[in-house]
Each structure stands twice: as structure tokens, then as C-alpha cells.
Amino acid sequence: MKEKMSEPVYEWEATLQRLHAVLEEQYSLYRREVICETTYLEAIRAIDKALGEVEMAIFQGSFSLTKSSSEHTLKQENR
């Protein structure tokens, strides 16, 4: 029986998982009325900003973006 090798966890994946866990915890606190809406919204605003930064960093370094732009450049140079 072959064992399935675990795939590496990238730093951005771990960061997204942590941010998601914090987001869920804040929502849980809000739903249980442990924190008020204002406190909840302030907390998630910071989390949302961090999520956006991670997502943009992932997108900017993505293979598909690099590949598609380099292919476009090669086509332009060959004309």
C-alpha cells in the first residue's frame, strides 16, 4: 500500500489558515455577544486588510501571471 505524501504547506497557506481561524473566532465572539458589533468590525477590518495583502502577494508571484505575460512579450518581439 502506497502512503500518500503530504504536500508542502507554503508560508502563505499557513498565513491564510491563521487569518481564517482568527476571523472565525471573532465572528464566534460577536455571535455570542461577547463583543459588540463595533469591536467585531474593527477586528475584521485588520484581518481583511491582511488577507488582501497575502492574496495580492500570491497573485503577483503566480506562475500563470508570469507565463502569460512572458508569452505575450515573446509574441510582440516576433512581429
CYANA upper distance limits for C-alpha pairs under 8 A (distance plus 0.5 A):
  9 VAL  CA     13 GLU  CA      6.76
  9 VAL  CA     14 ALA  CA      7.23
 10 TYR  CA     14 ALA  CA      6.97
 11 GLU  CA     15 THR  CA      6.68
 12 TRP  CA     16 LEU  CA      6.57
 12 TRP  CA     54 VAL  CA      7.14
 12 TRP  CA     58 ILE  CA      8.01
 13 GLU  CA     17 GLN  CA      6.65
 14 ALA  CA     18 ARG  CA      6.70
 15 THR  CA     19 LEU  CA      6.65
 15 THR  CA     54 VAL  CA      8.38
 16 LEU  CA     20 HIS  CA      6.50
 16 LEU  CA     51 LEU  CA      7.36
 16 LEU  CA     54 VAL  CA      8.01
 17 GLN  CA     21 ALA  CA      6.67
 18 ARG  CA     22 VAL  CA      6.78
 19 LEU  CA     23 LEU  CA      6.60
 19 LEU  CA     47 ILE  CA      6.94
 19 LEU  CA     50 ALA  CA      8.38
 19 LEU  CA     51 LEU  CA      7.62
 20 HIS  CA     24 GLU  CA      6.67
 21 ALA  CA     25 GLU  CA      6.69
 22 VAL  CA     26 GLN  CA      6.66
 22 VAL  CA     47 ILE  CA      8.40
 23 LEU  CA     27 TYR  CA      6.72
 23 LEU  CA     44 ILE  CA      7.00
 23 LEU  CA     47 ILE  CA      7.40
 24 GLU  CA     28 SER  CA      6.60
 25 GLU  CA     29 LEU  CA      6.72
 26 GLN  CA     30 TYR  CA      6.70
 26 GLN  CA     40 TYR  CA      6.87
 26 GLN  CA     43 ALA  CA      7.83
 26 GLN  CA     44 ILE  CA      7.97
 27 TYR  CA     31 ARG  CA      6.57
 27 TYR  CA     40 TYR  CA      7.69
 28 SER  CA     32 ARG  CA      6.65
 29 LEU  CA     33 GLU  CA      6.66
 29 LEU  CA     34 VAL  CA      5.60
 29 LEU  CA     35 ILE  CA      6.34
 30 TYR  CA     34 VAL  CA      6.37
 30 TYR  CA     35 ILE  CA      5.58
 30 TYR  CA     36 CYS  CA      6.73
 30 TYR  CA     37 GLU  CA      7.20
 30 TYR  CA     40 TYR  CA      6.73
 35 ILE  CA     39 THR  CA      6.69
 35 ILE  CA     40 TYR  CA      7.01
 36 CYS  CA     40 TYR  CA      6.74
 37 GLU  CA     41 LEU  CA      6.53
 38 THR  CA     42 GLU  CA      6.69
 39 THR  CA     43 ALA  CA      6.68
 40 TYR  CA     44 ILE  CA      6.70
 41 LEU  CA     45 ARG  CA      6.49
 42 GLU  CA     46 ALA  CA      7.32
 43 ALA  CA     47 ILE  CA      7.10
 44 ILE  CA     48 ASP  CA      6.30
 45 ARG  CA     49 LYS  CA      6.71
 46 ALA  CA     50 ALA  CA      6.79
 47 ILE  CA     51 LEU  CA      6.62
 48 ASP  CA     52 GLY  CA      6.67
 49 LYS  CA     53 GLU  CA      6.83
 50 ALA  CA     54 VAL  CA      6.82
 51 LEU  CA     55 GLU  CA      6.59
 52 GLY  CA     56 MET  CA      6.57
 53 GLU  CA     57 ALA  CA      6.67
 54 VAL  CA     58 ILE  CA      6.71
 55 GLU  CA     59 PHE  CA      6.66
 56 MET  CA     60 GLN  CA      6.50
 57 ALA  CA     61 GLY  CA      6.84
 58 ILE  CA     62 SER  CA      6.51
 59 PHE  CA     65 LEU  CA      7.97
 60 GLN  CA     65 LEU  CA      7.69
 61 GLY  CA     65 LEU  CA      7.92
 61 GLY  CA     66 THR  CA      7.84
 62 SER  CA     66 THR  CA      6.95
 63 PHE  CA     67 LYS  CA      6.33
 64 SER  CA     68 SER  CA      6.40
 65 LEU  CA     69 SER  CA      6.66
 66 THR  CA     70 SER  CA      6.60
 67 LYS  CA     71 GLU  CA      6.59
 68 SER  CA     72 HIS  CA      6.71
 69 SER  CA     73 THR  CA      6.72
 70 SER  CA     74 LEU  CA      6.73
 71 GLU  CA     75 LYS  CA      6.78
 72 HIS  CA     76 GLN  CA      6.78
 73 THR  CA     77 GLU  CA      6.70
 74 LEU  CA     78 ASN  CA      6.72
 75 LYS  CA     79 ARG  CA      7.14
